[in-house]
Amino acid sequence: MSEGAANRGVGGRRIAVVLFNLGGPDDQATVKPFLFNLFNDPAIIGLPGFARTPLARLISSRREKTAQANYALMGGGSPLLPETRKQAEALESLLNDRLDGDEARVFIAMRYWRPLTAETAADVAVFGPDEIVLLPLYPQFSTTTSQSSLKLWHETYAGSGRSRTVCCYPQGAGWIEAQVEAVRQKLTEAGDRPVRILFSAHGIPESLIEKKGDPYQAQVEATVEAVVTRLAVEGVGVDHVLCYQSRVGPMKWLGPSTPEALEQAARDGVGVVVVPIAFVSEHVETLVELDIEYGELAHRLGVAPYLRAPAVGAEPAFIGVLADSVADALPRTGAAPFGPGCRKAWKACPHLCPNEAEAA
Protein backbone atom coordinates (compact mmCIF):
# COMPACT_ATOMS: atom_id res chain seq x y z
CA MET A 1 0.00 0.00 0.00
CA SER A 2 1.31 3.43 -0.95
CA GLU A 3 1.84 6.14 1.65
CA GLY A 4 -0.94 8.15 -0.03
CA ALA A 5 -3.34 5.21 0.17
CA ALA A 6 -2.49 4.65 3.83
CA ASN A 7 -3.29 8.28 4.63
CA ARG A 8 -6.62 8.44 2.83
CA GLY A 9 -9.42 9.46 5.12
CA VAL A 10 -6.96 10.72 7.74
CA GLY A 11 -5.57 14.01 6.45
CA GLY A 12 -6.90 14.02 2.89
CA ARG A 13 -10.22 15.00 1.43
CA ARG A 14 -13.22 12.70 1.20
CA ILE A 15 -14.47 13.11 -2.37
CA ALA A 16 -17.82 11.79 -3.54
CA VAL A 17 -18.40 11.47 -7.27
CA VAL A 18 -22.03 10.87 -8.22
CA LEU A 19 -22.70 9.30 -11.62
CA PHE A 20 -26.18 9.92 -13.01
CA ASN A 21 -28.00 7.80 -15.55
CA LEU A 22 -31.47 6.75 -16.60
CA GLY A 23 -31.73 3.40 -14.82
CA GLY A 24 -33.60 0.34 -15.99
CA PRO A 25 -35.77 -2.47 -14.60
CA ASP A 26 -34.05 -5.35 -12.85
CA ASP A 27 -36.55 -7.93 -14.07
CA GLN A 28 -39.98 -8.35 -15.63
CA ALA A 29 -41.80 -7.40 -12.42
CA THR A 30 -40.10 -4.00 -12.21
CA VAL A 31 -40.78 -2.92 -15.81
CA LYS A 32 -44.10 -1.25 -14.96
CA PRO A 33 -42.86 0.79 -11.96
CA PHE A 34 -39.83 1.85 -14.00
CA LEU A 35 -42.10 3.07 -16.78
CA PHE A 36 -44.31 4.89 -14.28
CA ASN A 37 -41.32 6.73 -12.81
CA LEU A 38 -40.19 7.66 -16.32
CA PHE A 39 -43.49 9.09 -17.49
CA ASN A 40 -44.22 10.76 -14.13
CA ASP A 41 -41.12 12.94 -14.55
CA PRO A 42 -42.21 16.52 -15.41
CA ALA A 43 -39.18 16.76 -17.71
CA ILE A 44 -40.75 13.99 -19.81
CA ILE A 45 -44.44 14.94 -19.57
CA GLY A 46 -44.72 18.63 -18.76
CA LEU A 47 -48.16 18.58 -17.14
CA PRO A 48 -49.14 19.48 -13.57
CA GLY A 49 -48.84 16.56 -11.17
CA PHE A 50 -52.62 16.05 -10.81
CA ALA A 51 -52.79 15.36 -14.57
CA ARG A 52 -49.35 13.85 -15.15
CA THR A 53 -49.51 11.12 -12.50
CA PRO A 54 -52.71 9.38 -13.69
CA LEU A 55 -51.47 9.71 -17.27
CA ALA A 56 -48.18 8.08 -16.26
CA ARG A 57 -50.14 5.21 -14.68
CA LEU A 58 -52.13 4.76 -17.88
CA ILE A 59 -49.10 4.85 -20.18
CA SER A 60 -47.06 2.48 -18.01
CA SER A 61 -49.97 -0.01 -17.94
CA ARG A 62 -50.44 0.14 -21.70
CA ARG A 63 -46.74 -0.20 -22.49
CA GLU A 64 -45.89 -2.84 -19.89
CA LYS A 65 -46.29 -5.94 -22.08
CA THR A 66 -44.39 -4.50 -25.05
CA ALA A 67 -41.59 -3.27 -22.81
CA GLN A 68 -41.42 -6.61 -20.99
CA ALA A 69 -41.01 -8.35 -24.35
CA ASN A 70 -38.11 -6.05 -25.21
CA TYR A 71 -36.39 -6.61 -21.87
CA ALA A 72 -36.97 -10.36 -22.22
CA LEU A 73 -34.69 -10.23 -25.25
CA MET A 74 -31.92 -9.12 -22.86
CA GLY A 75 -32.59 -11.78 -20.24
CA GLY A 76 -35.56 -10.13 -18.53
CA GLY A 77 -34.11 -6.85 -17.30
CA SER A 78 -31.80 -4.00 -18.24
CA PRO A 79 -28.00 -4.39 -18.28
CA LEU A 80 -27.58 -0.67 -17.55
CA LEU A 81 -26.88 -0.95 -13.81
CA PRO A 82 -24.20 -3.68 -14.18
CA GLU A 83 -22.63 -1.64 -17.00
CA THR A 84 -22.66 1.50 -14.86
CA ARG A 85 -21.14 -0.36 -11.91
CA LYS A 86 -18.21 -1.36 -14.12
CA GLN A 87 -17.73 2.29 -15.04
CA ALA A 88 -18.00 3.38 -11.41
CA GLU A 89 -15.47 0.79 -10.23
CA ALA A 90 -12.99 1.70 -12.95
CA LEU A 91 -13.38 5.42 -12.26
CA GLU A 92 -13.01 5.00 -8.50
CA SER A 93 -9.83 2.98 -8.96
CA LEU A 94 -8.34 5.54 -11.35
CA LEU A 95 -9.24 8.49 -9.13
CA ASN A 96 -7.69 6.91 -6.05
CA ASP A 97 -4.52 6.27 -8.03
CA ARG A 98 -4.40 9.90 -9.16
CA LEU A 99 -5.62 11.77 -6.06
CA ASP A 100 -2.83 10.87 -3.70
CA GLY A 101 -3.80 11.42 -0.07
CA ASP A 102 -7.52 11.79 -0.82
CA GLU A 103 -10.25 9.19 -0.62
CA ALA A 104 -12.55 9.13 -3.64
CA ARG A 105 -15.73 7.11 -3.71
CA VAL A 106 -18.00 6.82 -6.74
CA PHE A 107 -21.76 6.51 -6.29
CA ILE A 108 -24.52 5.75 -8.81
CA ALA A 109 -27.83 7.64 -8.86
CA MET A 110 -30.41 6.37 -11.33
CA ARG A 111 -33.34 8.60 -12.28
CA TYR A 112 -36.10 6.03 -12.78
CA TRP A 113 -35.05 2.83 -11.02
CA ARG A 114 -32.78 1.64 -8.25
CA PRO A 115 -30.48 2.88 -6.93
CA LEU A 116 -32.82 5.89 -6.99
CA THR A 117 -31.61 9.39 -6.20
CA ALA A 118 -32.98 9.39 -2.63
CA GLU A 119 -31.15 6.13 -1.82
CA THR A 120 -27.87 7.40 -3.23
CA ALA A 121 -28.21 10.78 -1.51
CA ALA A 122 -28.54 8.97 1.81
CA ASP A 123 -25.46 6.85 1.07
CA VAL A 124 -23.40 9.93 0.14
CA ALA A 125 -24.50 11.68 3.33
CA VAL A 126 -23.31 8.71 5.39
CA PHE A 127 -19.95 8.88 3.59
CA GLY A 128 -19.67 12.48 4.78
CA PRO A 129 -17.76 14.01 1.84
CA ASP A 130 -15.78 17.21 1.93
CA GLU A 131 -16.19 17.59 -1.83
CA ILE A 132 -18.86 16.37 -4.25
CA VAL A 133 -18.63 16.15 -8.04
CA LEU A 134 -21.92 15.59 -9.87
CA LEU A 135 -21.16 13.81 -13.14
CA PRO A 136 -24.00 12.82 -15.51
CA LEU A 137 -23.24 9.91 -17.81
CA TYR A 138 -24.78 11.97 -20.60
CA PRO A 139 -21.98 13.57 -22.64
CA GLN A 140 -24.48 16.03 -24.13
CA PHE A 141 -26.67 18.09 -21.79
CA SER A 142 -30.45 17.96 -22.12
CA THR A 143 -33.38 19.09 -20.02
CA THR A 144 -34.78 15.56 -20.34
CA THR A 145 -31.72 13.81 -18.92
CA SER A 146 -29.00 15.73 -17.06
CA GLN A 147 -31.19 18.62 -15.93
CA SER A 148 -33.89 16.27 -14.63
CA SER A 149 -31.37 14.19 -12.66
CA LEU A 150 -29.50 17.19 -11.25
CA LYS A 151 -32.69 19.01 -10.24
CA LEU A 152 -33.88 15.99 -8.26
CA TRP A 153 -30.46 15.61 -6.64
CA HIS A 154 -30.41 19.21 -5.43
CA GLU A 155 -33.95 18.82 -4.06
CA THR A 156 -32.96 15.62 -2.23
CA TYR A 157 -29.40 15.81 -0.92
CA ALA A 158 -29.00 17.28 2.57
CA GLY A 159 -25.57 16.03 3.60
CA SER A 160 -22.14 17.61 3.86
CA GLY A 161 -19.77 18.67 1.12
CA ARG A 162 -18.99 21.48 -1.28
CA SER A 163 -20.58 20.63 -4.61
CA ARG A 164 -19.94 21.26 -8.29
CA THR A 165 -21.32 19.85 -11.55
CA VAL A 166 -19.76 18.66 -14.80
CA CYS A 167 -22.75 19.55 -16.94
CA CYS A 168 -21.47 18.06 -20.21
CA TYR A 169 -18.42 16.91 -22.15
CA PRO A 170 -19.55 16.65 -25.80
CA GLN A 171 -16.00 16.98 -27.12
CA GLY A 172 -14.05 15.62 -24.16
CA ALA A 173 -10.86 14.11 -25.55
CA GLY A 174 -11.23 10.59 -24.13
CA TRP A 175 -14.90 10.41 -25.10
CA ILE A 176 -14.03 11.31 -28.69
CA GLU A 177 -11.05 8.94 -28.69
CA ALA A 178 -13.23 6.02 -27.58
CA GLN A 179 -15.79 6.77 -30.28
CA VAL A 180 -13.14 7.10 -32.97
CA GLU A 181 -11.62 3.75 -32.02
CA ALA A 182 -15.04 2.05 -32.17
CA VAL A 183 -15.71 3.54 -35.62
CA ARG A 184 -12.24 2.61 -36.84
CA GLN A 185 -12.76 -1.05 -35.87
CA LYS A 186 -16.08 -1.26 -37.69
CA LEU A 187 -14.70 0.38 -40.82
CA THR A 188 -11.98 -2.25 -40.82
CA GLU A 189 -14.66 -4.94 -40.49
CA ALA A 190 -16.54 -3.45 -43.46
CA GLY A 191 -13.44 -3.79 -45.61
CA ASP A 192 -13.91 -2.58 -49.19
CA ARG A 193 -17.71 -2.54 -48.97
CA PRO A 194 -19.15 0.98 -49.23
CA VAL A 195 -20.67 2.08 -45.92
CA ARG A 196 -22.20 5.20 -44.45
CA ILE A 197 -21.77 5.99 -40.77
CA LEU A 198 -25.08 6.62 -39.05
CA PHE A 199 -24.42 8.52 -35.85
CA SER A 200 -27.59 7.62 -33.95
CA ALA A 201 -28.64 9.66 -30.92
CA HIS A 202 -31.76 9.47 -28.78
CA GLY A 203 -34.27 11.91 -30.21
CA ILE A 204 -36.19 14.64 -28.40
CA PRO A 205 -39.10 16.83 -29.53
CA GLU A 206 -38.07 19.86 -31.58
CA SER A 207 -40.10 22.05 -29.22
CA LEU A 208 -37.53 21.48 -26.48
CA ILE A 209 -34.91 23.11 -28.67
CA GLU A 210 -37.12 25.93 -29.89
CA LYS A 211 -39.04 26.78 -26.72
CA LYS A 212 -36.85 25.64 -23.82
CA GLY A 213 -33.49 26.38 -25.39
CA ASP A 214 -32.23 22.83 -24.91
CA PRO A 215 -28.59 22.58 -26.12
CA TYR A 216 -28.77 18.83 -26.79
CA GLN A 217 -28.94 18.91 -30.59
CA ALA A 218 -26.08 21.39 -30.89
CA GLN A 219 -23.93 19.33 -28.53
CA VAL A 220 -24.63 16.07 -30.36
CA GLU A 221 -23.65 17.81 -33.59
CA ALA A 222 -20.44 18.98 -31.89
CA THR A 223 -19.61 15.39 -30.88
CA VAL A 224 -20.15 14.14 -34.44
CA GLU A 225 -18.02 16.98 -35.79
CA ALA A 226 -15.17 16.09 -33.43
CA VAL A 227 -15.27 12.39 -34.34
CA VAL A 228 -15.36 13.07 -38.10
CA THR A 229 -12.58 15.67 -37.82
CA ARG A 230 -10.40 13.26 -35.87
CA LEU A 231 -10.92 10.55 -38.49
CA ALA A 232 -10.09 13.04 -41.26
CA VAL A 233 -6.82 13.94 -39.52
CA GLU A 234 -5.96 10.24 -39.66
CA GLY A 235 -6.71 10.24 -43.38
CA VAL A 236 -10.08 8.51 -43.04
CA GLY A 237 -12.80 10.40 -44.88
CA VAL A 238 -16.27 9.11 -44.07
CA ASP A 239 -19.73 9.37 -45.55
CA HIS A 240 -21.88 10.12 -42.51
CA VAL A 241 -25.31 11.22 -41.29
CA LEU A 242 -26.54 12.26 -37.85
CA CYS A 243 -29.93 10.70 -37.12
CA TYR A 244 -32.22 10.23 -34.14
CA GLN A 245 -33.91 7.14 -32.71
CA SER A 246 -36.60 6.21 -30.17
CA ARG A 247 -39.25 8.62 -31.44
CA VAL A 248 -42.65 8.27 -29.76
CA GLY A 249 -45.89 10.26 -29.79
CA PRO A 250 -47.40 12.73 -32.24
CA MET A 251 -45.01 15.66 -31.73
CA LYS A 252 -42.37 16.58 -34.29
CA TRP A 253 -39.01 15.18 -33.18
CA LEU A 254 -35.49 15.86 -34.32
CA GLY A 255 -34.72 14.23 -37.64
CA PRO A 256 -33.97 12.46 -39.77
CA SER A 257 -34.97 9.40 -37.81
CA THR A 258 -32.63 6.41 -37.85
CA PRO A 259 -35.16 4.33 -39.85
CA GLU A 260 -35.35 7.17 -42.40
CA ALA A 261 -31.55 7.20 -42.63
CA LEU A 262 -31.59 3.44 -43.24
CA GLU A 263 -34.14 3.89 -46.02
CA GLN A 264 -31.91 6.50 -47.63
CA ALA A 265 -28.90 4.19 -47.39
CA ALA A 266 -30.93 1.52 -49.18
CA ARG A 267 -31.78 3.95 -51.98
CA ASP A 268 -28.11 4.94 -52.25
CA GLY A 269 -26.91 1.32 -52.30
CA VAL A 270 -24.58 1.56 -49.29
CA GLY A 271 -24.21 -0.39 -46.08
CA VAL A 272 -24.09 1.28 -42.68
CA VAL A 273 -22.05 1.46 -39.52
CA VAL A 274 -24.38 2.57 -36.73
CA VAL A 275 -22.68 4.48 -33.91
CA PRO A 276 -24.58 5.20 -30.66
CA ILE A 277 -23.21 8.73 -30.38
CA ALA A 278 -25.11 9.80 -27.25
CA PHE A 279 -25.12 6.54 -25.25
CA VAL A 280 -22.22 5.47 -23.05
CA SER A 281 -23.58 2.03 -22.04
CA GLU A 282 -25.39 -0.88 -23.63
CA HIS A 283 -29.10 -0.94 -22.80
CA VAL A 284 -32.47 -1.43 -24.47
CA GLU A 285 -31.96 1.36 -27.04
CA THR A 286 -28.77 -0.27 -28.32
CA LEU A 287 -29.24 -3.99 -27.76
CA VAL A 288 -32.88 -4.16 -28.87
CA GLU A 289 -33.67 -1.05 -30.91
CA LEU A 290 -30.40 -0.77 -32.83
CA ASP A 291 -29.28 -4.41 -32.94
CA ILE A 292 -32.62 -6.17 -33.41
CA GLU A 293 -35.32 -3.79 -34.65
CA TYR A 294 -33.18 -1.67 -36.96
CA GLY A 295 -31.06 -4.68 -37.88
CA GLU A 296 -34.21 -6.42 -39.12
CA LEU A 297 -35.28 -3.27 -40.96
CA ALA A 298 -31.88 -3.07 -42.67
CA HIS A 299 -32.22 -6.71 -43.76
CA ARG A 300 -35.66 -6.05 -45.25
CA LEU A 301 -34.35 -2.98 -47.05
CA GLY A 302 -31.29 -4.82 -48.39
CA VAL A 303 -28.83 -2.61 -46.48
CA ALA A 304 -25.61 -4.60 -46.15
CA PRO A 305 -23.45 -4.71 -44.27
CA TYR A 306 -25.30 -3.57 -41.16
CA LEU A 307 -22.65 -3.06 -38.49
CA ARG A 308 -23.06 -1.51 -35.06
CA ALA A 309 -20.25 0.05 -33.04
CA PRO A 310 -20.41 -0.79 -29.32
CA ALA A 311 -21.11 1.80 -26.64
CA VAL A 312 -17.93 3.04 -24.97
CA GLY A 313 -18.69 1.31 -21.66
CA ALA A 314 -15.64 1.08 -19.43
CA GLU A 315 -13.09 1.66 -22.20
CA PRO A 316 -9.96 3.20 -20.61
CA ALA A 317 -10.14 6.33 -22.78
CA PHE A 318 -13.69 7.04 -21.63
CA ILE A 319 -12.95 6.34 -17.97
CA GLY A 320 -9.95 8.63 -18.39
CA VAL A 321 -12.10 11.53 -19.57
CA LEU A 322 -14.42 11.03 -16.60
CA ALA A 323 -11.44 11.16 -14.25
CA ASP A 324 -10.07 14.22 -16.04
CA SER A 325 -13.41 15.97 -15.68
CA VAL A 326 -13.48 15.28 -11.94
CA ALA A 327 -9.97 16.68 -11.47
CA ASP A 328 -10.87 19.71 -13.56
CA ALA A 329 -14.01 20.36 -11.50
CA LEU A 330 -12.59 20.01 -7.99
CA PRO A 331 -11.07 23.54 -7.73
CA ARG A 332 -14.39 25.22 -8.53
CA THR A 333 -18.06 25.22 -7.66
CA GLY A 334 -21.08 25.69 -9.91
CA ALA A 335 -21.76 24.01 -13.25
CA ALA A 336 -19.34 23.94 -16.16
CA PRO A 337 -18.52 21.66 -19.10
CA PHE A 338 -15.35 19.65 -19.42
CA GLY A 339 -13.81 20.63 -22.71
CA PRO A 340 -15.79 22.63 -25.27
CA GLY A 341 -19.45 22.80 -24.30
CA CYS A 342 -22.24 25.05 -25.49
CA ARG A 343 -21.30 27.36 -28.36
CA LYS A 344 -23.99 29.89 -27.56
CA ALA A 345 -26.05 30.91 -24.57
CA TRP A 346 -28.81 28.30 -24.77
CA LYS A 347 -31.58 29.10 -22.30
CA ALA A 348 -31.34 25.66 -20.66
CA CYS A 349 -27.53 25.66 -20.36
CA PRO A 350 -26.63 25.62 -16.64
CA HIS A 351 -23.18 27.05 -17.37
CA LEU A 352 -23.81 29.96 -19.75
CA CYS A 353 -27.34 30.74 -18.53
CA PRO A 354 -27.43 29.43 -14.94
CA ASN A 355 -30.35 31.54 -13.75
CA GLU A 356 -32.55 30.62 -16.71
CA ALA A 357 -31.60 26.94 -16.45
CA GLU A 358 -32.51 26.82 -12.76
CA ALA A 359 -35.86 28.44 -13.47
CA ALA A 360 -36.73 26.12 -16.37
C-alpha positions as CSV (number, residue, x, y, z in Angstrom):
1,M,0.0,0.0,0.0
2,S,1.3,3.4,-0.9
3,E,1.8,6.1,1.7
4,G,-0.9,8.1,0.0
5,A,-3.3,5.2,0.2
6,A,-2.5,4.7,3.8
7,N,-3.3,8.3,4.6
8,R,-6.6,8.4,2.8
9,G,-9.4,9.5,5.1
10,V,-7.0,10.7,7.7
11,G,-5.6,14.0,6.5
12,G,-6.9,14.0,2.9
13,R,-10.2,15.0,1.4
14,R,-13.2,12.7,1.2
15,I,-14.5,13.1,-2.4
16,A,-17.8,11.8,-3.5
17,V,-18.4,11.5,-7.3
18,V,-22.0,10.9,-8.2
19,L,-22.7,9.3,-11.6
20,F,-26.2,9.9,-13.0
21,N,-28.0,7.8,-15.5
22,L,-31.5,6.7,-16.6
23,G,-31.7,3.4,-14.8
24,G,-33.6,0.3,-16.0
25,P,-35.8,-2.5,-14.6
26,D,-34.0,-5.3,-12.9
27,D,-36.6,-7.9,-14.1
28,Q,-40.0,-8.4,-15.6
29,A,-41.8,-7.4,-12.4
30,T,-40.1,-4.0,-12.2
31,V,-40.8,-2.9,-15.8
32,K,-44.1,-1.3,-15.0
33,P,-42.9,0.8,-12.0
34,F,-39.8,1.8,-14.0
35,L,-42.1,3.1,-16.8
36,F,-44.3,4.9,-14.3
37,N,-41.3,6.7,-12.8
38,L,-40.2,7.7,-16.3
39,F,-43.5,9.1,-17.5
40,N,-44.2,10.8,-14.1
41,D,-41.1,12.9,-14.6
42,P,-42.2,16.5,-15.4
43,A,-39.2,16.8,-17.7
44,I,-40.7,14.0,-19.8
45,I,-44.4,14.9,-19.6
46,G,-44.7,18.6,-18.8
47,L,-48.2,18.6,-17.1
48,P,-49.1,19.5,-13.6
49,G,-48.8,16.6,-11.2
50,F,-52.6,16.0,-10.8
51,A,-52.8,15.4,-14.6
52,R,-49.4,13.8,-15.2
53,T,-49.5,11.1,-12.5
54,P,-52.7,9.4,-13.7
55,L,-51.5,9.7,-17.3
56,A,-48.2,8.1,-16.3
57,R,-50.1,5.2,-14.7
58,L,-52.1,4.8,-17.9
59,I,-49.1,4.8,-20.2
60,S,-47.1,2.5,-18.0
61,S,-50.0,0.0,-17.9
62,R,-50.4,0.1,-21.7
63,R,-46.7,-0.2,-22.5
64,E,-45.9,-2.8,-19.9
65,K,-46.3,-5.9,-22.1
66,T,-44.4,-4.5,-25.0
67,A,-41.6,-3.3,-22.8
68,Q,-41.4,-6.6,-21.0
69,A,-41.0,-8.3,-24.3
70,N,-38.1,-6.0,-25.2
71,Y,-36.4,-6.6,-21.9
72,A,-37.0,-10.4,-22.2
73,L,-34.7,-10.2,-25.3
74,M,-31.9,-9.1,-22.9
75,G,-32.6,-11.8,-20.2
76,G,-35.6,-10.1,-18.5
77,G,-34.1,-6.8,-17.3
78,S,-31.8,-4.0,-18.2
79,P,-28.0,-4.4,-18.3
80,L,-27.6,-0.7,-17.6
81,L,-26.9,-0.9,-13.8
82,P,-24.2,-3.7,-14.2
83,E,-22.6,-1.6,-17.0
84,T,-22.7,1.5,-14.9
85,R,-21.1,-0.4,-11.9
86,K,-18.2,-1.4,-14.1
87,Q,-17.7,2.3,-15.0
88,A,-18.0,3.4,-11.4
89,E,-15.5,0.8,-10.2
90,A,-13.0,1.7,-13.0
91,L,-13.4,5.4,-12.3
92,E,-13.0,5.0,-8.5
93,S,-9.8,3.0,-9.0
94,L,-8.3,5.5,-11.3
95,L,-9.2,8.5,-9.1
96,N,-7.7,6.9,-6.1
97,D,-4.5,6.3,-8.0
98,R,-4.4,9.9,-9.2
99,L,-5.6,11.8,-6.1
100,D,-2.8,10.9,-3.7
101,G,-3.8,11.4,-0.1
102,D,-7.5,11.8,-0.8
103,E,-10.3,9.2,-0.6
104,A,-12.6,9.1,-3.6
105,R,-15.7,7.1,-3.7
106,V,-18.0,6.8,-6.7
107,F,-21.8,6.5,-6.3
108,I,-24.5,5.7,-8.8
109,A,-27.8,7.6,-8.9
110,M,-30.4,6.4,-11.3
111,R,-33.3,8.6,-12.3
112,Y,-36.1,6.0,-12.8
113,W,-35.1,2.8,-11.0
114,R,-32.8,1.6,-8.2
115,P,-30.5,2.9,-6.9
116,L,-32.8,5.9,-7.0
117,T,-31.6,9.4,-6.2
118,A,-33.0,9.4,-2.6
119,E,-31.1,6.1,-1.8
120,T,-27.9,7.4,-3.2
121,A,-28.2,10.8,-1.5
122,A,-28.5,9.0,1.8
123,D,-25.5,6.9,1.1
124,V,-23.4,9.9,0.1
125,A,-24.5,11.7,3.3
126,V,-23.3,8.7,5.4
127,F,-19.9,8.9,3.6
128,G,-19.7,12.5,4.8
129,P,-17.8,14.0,1.8
130,D,-15.8,17.2,1.9
131,E,-16.2,17.6,-1.8
132,I,-18.9,16.4,-4.2
133,V,-18.6,16.2,-8.0
134,L,-21.9,15.6,-9.9
135,L,-21.2,13.8,-13.1
136,P,-24.0,12.8,-15.5
137,L,-23.2,9.9,-17.8
138,Y,-24.8,12.0,-20.6
139,P,-22.0,13.6,-22.6
140,Q,-24.5,16.0,-24.1
141,F,-26.7,18.1,-21.8
142,S,-30.5,18.0,-22.1
143,T,-33.4,19.1,-20.0
144,T,-34.8,15.6,-20.3
145,T,-31.7,13.8,-18.9
146,S,-29.0,15.7,-17.1
147,Q,-31.2,18.6,-15.9
148,S,-33.9,16.3,-14.6
149,S,-31.4,14.2,-12.7
150,L,-29.5,17.2,-11.2
151,K,-32.7,19.0,-10.2
152,L,-33.9,16.0,-8.3
153,W,-30.5,15.6,-6.6
154,H,-30.4,19.2,-5.4
155,E,-33.9,18.8,-4.1
156,T,-33.0,15.6,-2.2
157,Y,-29.4,15.8,-0.9
158,A,-29.0,17.3,2.6
159,G,-25.6,16.0,3.6
160,S,-22.1,17.6,3.9
161,G,-19.8,18.7,1.1
162,R,-19.0,21.5,-1.3
163,S,-20.6,20.6,-4.6
164,R,-19.9,21.3,-8.3
165,T,-21.3,19.8,-11.5
166,V,-19.8,18.7,-14.8
167,C,-22.8,19.5,-16.9
168,C,-21.5,18.1,-20.2
169,Y,-18.4,16.9,-22.2
170,P,-19.6,16.6,-25.8
171,Q,-16.0,17.0,-27.1
172,G,-14.1,15.6,-24.2
173,A,-10.9,14.1,-25.6
174,G,-11.2,10.6,-24.1
175,W,-14.9,10.4,-25.1
176,I,-14.0,11.3,-28.7
177,E,-11.0,8.9,-28.7
178,A,-13.2,6.0,-27.6
179,Q,-15.8,6.8,-30.3
180,V,-13.1,7.1,-33.0
181,E,-11.6,3.8,-32.0
182,A,-15.0,2.0,-32.2
183,V,-15.7,3.5,-35.6
184,R,-12.2,2.6,-36.8
185,Q,-12.8,-1.0,-35.9
186,K,-16.1,-1.3,-37.7
187,L,-14.7,0.4,-40.8
188,T,-12.0,-2.3,-40.8
189,E,-14.7,-4.9,-40.5
190,A,-16.5,-3.4,-43.5
191,G,-13.4,-3.8,-45.6
192,D,-13.9,-2.6,-49.2
193,R,-17.7,-2.5,-49.0
194,P,-19.2,1.0,-49.2
195,V,-20.7,2.1,-45.9
196,R,-22.2,5.2,-44.5
197,I,-21.8,6.0,-40.8
198,L,-25.1,6.6,-39.1
199,F,-24.4,8.5,-35.8
200,S,-27.6,7.6,-34.0
201,A,-28.6,9.7,-30.9
202,H,-31.8,9.5,-28.8
203,G,-34.3,11.9,-30.2
204,I,-36.2,14.6,-28.4
205,P,-39.1,16.8,-29.5
206,E,-38.1,19.9,-31.6
207,S,-40.1,22.1,-29.2
208,L,-37.5,21.5,-26.5
209,I,-34.9,23.1,-28.7
210,E,-37.1,25.9,-29.9
211,K,-39.0,26.8,-26.7
212,K,-36.8,25.6,-23.8
213,G,-33.5,26.4,-25.4
214,D,-32.2,22.8,-24.9
215,P,-28.6,22.6,-26.1
216,Y,-28.8,18.8,-26.8
217,Q,-28.9,18.9,-30.6
218,A,-26.1,21.4,-30.9
219,Q,-23.9,19.3,-28.5
220,V,-24.6,16.1,-30.4
221,E,-23.6,17.8,-33.6
222,A,-20.4,19.0,-31.9
223,T,-19.6,15.4,-30.9
224,V,-20.1,14.1,-34.4
225,E,-18.0,17.0,-35.8
226,A,-15.2,16.1,-33.4
227,V,-15.3,12.4,-34.3
228,V,-15.4,13.1,-38.1
229,T,-12.6,15.7,-37.8
230,R,-10.4,13.3,-35.9
231,L,-10.9,10.6,-38.5
232,A,-10.1,13.0,-41.3
233,V,-6.8,13.9,-39.5
234,E,-6.0,10.2,-39.7
235,G,-6.7,10.2,-43.4
236,V,-10.1,8.5,-43.0
237,G,-12.8,10.4,-44.9
238,V,-16.3,9.1,-44.1
239,D,-19.7,9.4,-45.5
240,H,-21.9,10.1,-42.5
241,V,-25.3,11.2,-41.3
242,L,-26.5,12.3,-37.9
243,C,-29.9,10.7,-37.1
244,Y,-32.2,10.2,-34.1
245,Q,-33.9,7.1,-32.7
246,S,-36.6,6.2,-30.2
247,R,-39.2,8.6,-31.4
248,V,-42.7,8.3,-29.8
249,G,-45.9,10.3,-29.8
250,P,-47.4,12.7,-32.2
251,M,-45.0,15.7,-31.7
252,K,-42.4,16.6,-34.3
253,W,-39.0,15.2,-33.2
254,L,-35.5,15.9,-34.3
255,G,-34.7,14.2,-37.6
256,P,-34.0,12.5,-39.8
257,S,-35.0,9.4,-37.8
258,T,-32.6,6.4,-37.8
259,P,-35.2,4.3,-39.9
260,E,-35.3,7.2,-42.4
261,A,-31.5,7.2,-42.6
262,L,-31.6,3.4,-43.2
263,E,-34.1,3.9,-46.0
264,Q,-31.9,6.5,-47.6
265,A,-28.9,4.2,-47.4
266,A,-30.9,1.5,-49.2
267,R,-31.8,4.0,-52.0
268,D,-28.1,4.9,-52.3
269,G,-26.9,1.3,-52.3
270,V,-24.6,1.6,-49.3
271,G,-24.2,-0.4,-46.1
272,V,-24.1,1.3,-42.7
273,V,-22.1,1.5,-39.5
274,V,-24.4,2.6,-36.7
275,V,-22.7,4.5,-33.9
276,P,-24.6,5.2,-30.7
277,I,-23.2,8.7,-30.4
278,A,-25.1,9.8,-27.3
279,F,-25.1,6.5,-25.3
280,V,-22.2,5.5,-23.0
281,S,-23.6,2.0,-22.0
282,E,-25.4,-0.9,-23.6
283,H,-29.1,-0.9,-22.8
284,V,-32.5,-1.4,-24.5
285,E,-32.0,1.4,-27.0
286,T,-28.8,-0.3,-28.3
287,L,-29.2,-4.0,-27.8
288,V,-32.9,-4.2,-28.9
289,E,-33.7,-1.1,-30.9
290,L,-30.4,-0.8,-32.8
291,D,-29.3,-4.4,-32.9
292,I,-32.6,-6.2,-33.4
293,E,-35.3,-3.8,-34.6
294,Y,-33.2,-1.7,-37.0
295,G,-31.1,-4.7,-37.9
296,E,-34.2,-6.4,-39.1
297,L,-35.3,-3.3,-41.0
298,A,-31.9,-3.1,-42.7
299,H,-32.2,-6.7,-43.8
300,R,-35.7,-6.1,-45.2
301,L,-34.3,-3.0,-47.0
302,G,-31.3,-4.8,-48.4
303,V,-28.8,-2.6,-46.5
304,A,-25.6,-4.6,-46.2
305,P,-23.4,-4.7,-44.3
306,Y,-25.3,-3.6,-41.2
307,L,-22.7,-3.1,-38.5
308,R,-23.1,-1.5,-35.1
309,A,-20.3,0.1,-33.0
310,P,-20.4,-0.8,-29.3
311,A,-21.1,1.8,-26.6
312,V,-17.9,3.0,-25.0
313,G,-18.7,1.3,-21.7
314,A,-15.6,1.1,-19.4
315,E,-13.1,1.7,-22.2
316,P,-10.0,3.2,-20.6
317,A,-10.1,6.3,-22.8
318,F,-13.7,7.0,-21.6
319,I,-12.9,6.3,-18.0
320,G,-10.0,8.6,-18.4
321,V,-12.1,11.5,-19.6
322,L,-14.4,11.0,-16.6
323,A,-11.4,11.2,-14.2
324,D,-10.1,14.2,-16.0
325,S,-13.4,16.0,-15.7
326,V,-13.5,15.3,-11.9
327,A,-10.0,16.7,-11.5
328,D,-10.9,19.7,-13.6
329,A,-14.0,20.4,-11.5
330,L,-12.6,20.0,-8.0
331,P,-11.1,23.5,-7.7
332,R,-14.4,25.2,-8.5
333,T,-18.1,25.2,-7.7
334,G,-21.1,25.7,-9.9
335,A,-21.8,24.0,-13.3
336,A,-19.3,23.9,-16.2
337,P,-18.5,21.7,-19.1
338,F,-15.4,19.6,-19.4
339,G,-13.8,20.6,-22.7
340,P,-15.8,22.6,-25.3
341,G,-19.4,22.8,-24.3
342,C,-22.2,25.1,-25.5
343,R,-21.3,27.4,-28.4
344,K,-24.0,29.9,-27.6
345,A,-26.1,30.9,-24.6
346,W,-28.8,28.3,-24.8
347,K,-31.6,29.1,-22.3
348,A,-31.3,25.7,-20.7
349,C,-27.5,25.7,-20.4
350,P,-26.6,25.6,-16.6
351,H,-23.2,27.0,-17.4
352,L,-23.8,30.0,-19.8
353,C,-27.3,30.7,-18.5
354,P,-27.4,29.4,-14.9
355,N,-30.4,31.5,-13.8
356,E,-32.6,30.6,-16.7
357,A,-31.6,26.9,-16.4
358,E,-32.5,26.8,-12.8
359,A,-35.9,28.4,-13.5
360,A,-36.7,26.1,-16.4
